[in-house]
Amino acid sequence: MKKLNKLIFGLNCKNYMYGDELIELAHFCDRLAAQNPEIIFTFSAPYVDIARVCKETQHMLIYAQGMDGIMPGRGNGLVLPDSLKAVGVHGVTLNHAERPMTVSQLVKAVYRAKELGLLVDICCDSAEEAKMLATLEPDCLICEPTSLIGTGHTASPEYMQEIVKSIQAISEDIIICIGAGTKDGKDVYNAIKNGAQCAGGSSGIFAAENPKAVILDMLEGFKKAKDDFGW
């Protein structure tokens, strides 16, 4: 993804939407992705809906919200990487604050994802965590202060700049996403201004009164950042 040299619009519905309502919004986002090929759209869906989202969209990268580092066989209730790959999932988000993983679990999941050719995004809270997790060589690190998730308040410019510097000191190939509290195009623009390549939202989009309007506003933030910062 880094080699494409494009900004990335990450949409994560968590469990704010499901079923037909989610699919309708996925169709909307897929049309936007087709109309704006200069920006990569990623769409994260609940497990029960993810196969349908994969089947009914063509222009986005579809992500699972988590995964377990297991092989086919035992593991009742766990999420099998192979089943995600089989239905067309492109990537997986690991270690989200709402689905934290032990170091052992994370290493196994990253290994299995890479084995299957799935893109790997790992969530982190601080610059210290980011530096440690960067050694696992994920495709992307999603950096968000846990205390700000779902609050509508974004991280400070100092936090953004510090965490970007920490990650780039280890690898310039890791995509950096700044998250938590993103609610509009101004927040998207500010994240990119402070060093992110990826931004987006969860509750700020999917729990909004008008999710489509928020998505369009965020897209304008991406377009302005693209023009202003040379992406």
Secondary structure, DSSP 8 states (H G I E B T S, - for coil): -GGGT-EEEEEE-TTT--HHHHHHHHHHHHHHHHH-TTEEEEEEE-HHHHHHHHHH-SSSEEEES------SS--TTS--HHHHHHTT--EEEE--TTS---HHHHHHHHHHHHHHT-EEEEEESSHHHHHHHHTT--SEEEE--GGGTTTS----HHHHHHHHHHHHHH-SSSEEEE-SS--SHHHHHHHHHTT-SEEEESHHHHTSS-HHHHHHHHHHHHHHHHHHHT-
